[in-house]
Amino acid sequence: MPGRLVFLATTHRVAPGLLSWRAWRALGEGQVLAASLDHPQVPYLSEAEITVRPVSARSSSPAELAGLLVEHAGTAGSPVVWLADVDGDEDLMRALGELVTADPDAAPEVEVVHGSYDLPGARLLDLVTTMDQLRRQCPWDRDQTHRSLAPHLLEEAYEAVEAIETDDLAALREELGDVLLQVAFHARIAEESDDDETHFSVDDVAAGIVDKLVRRHPHVFGDVEVSGAEEVKTNWEEIKRAEKRRSSAVEGIPLGQPALALAHALQRRAARAGVPDDLIASFARDGIGGELFAAVARSREQGVDPEAALRHVAREFRDRLLAVEEAGRAEGHNPSDLGPEKWRDRWRST
């Protein structure tokens, strides 16, 4: 008989020895082979009194190893279990597939058994591991501090916002990765602190946000009933107020944020605290600052984010300017040499 070959796949993101029942059953029924006894699962299989035999695969091509396994499965008299490498042994699987499809009658039954699986978010473990290695081995990463990284955190956040506003989802995926790197980087730095008040890990960061989300969603994780999204927002603010125990409605608003966003946040908090809209709008002072503050008040009354609205207009201005410059170059002109009238003509016609 052609025999039976079990391809046992595991992930390095799950602790060795934590295997599915199907995996343990296959291991107990067959002869277990691996490329090396250095495989992370071997010590735990040894504890279960399961013998793993090494196969000299380091110098073999995937096709040669596939042929060896097929031959062994046909003569072993019991199922052969191949303990796949932690990288998945994709080339070996491809070579096995080619052998099976080339001569199905002479090939053993091949079954893939997943001993462990990557759960959603498992690749975050790779990020933590990579960041740890960079912090230890890269001179630049090793020298960084919370303060030195602060500009990068802002820059990556702005780039993510730009990707959203331009509907560039491919760029958004990349930029969110850059933002996530900043989270992992700051957590890794904090992990080195000897001060209990400033020491925390990425697990502490994740635990903190999970706990907050559970607390502030009692309609999901508790027995509170809500009528809709507005009541969810109201409950969130009430729970937040009880948690923070702030003495002022504007306490906790970061003053270092962009001025339009700052004015919008202050006005929004004031309105939530009961300050009438007419008092907020009438606070506008003389000068450009007062006019901008009044414009923010009008945008809030209209339900418009002033920061996003101004970015939209600024982006349109940039696009118009680029178009005029490109048109000028196409006509053989240097944009910096255009006089006021030519700028006006091209601005209107572009």
Order of alpha helices (4+ residues) and beta strands (2+ residues): beta-alpha-beta-alpha-beta-alpha-beta-alpha-beta-alpha-alpha-alpha-alpha-alpha-alpha-alpha-alpha-alpha-alpha-alpha-alpha
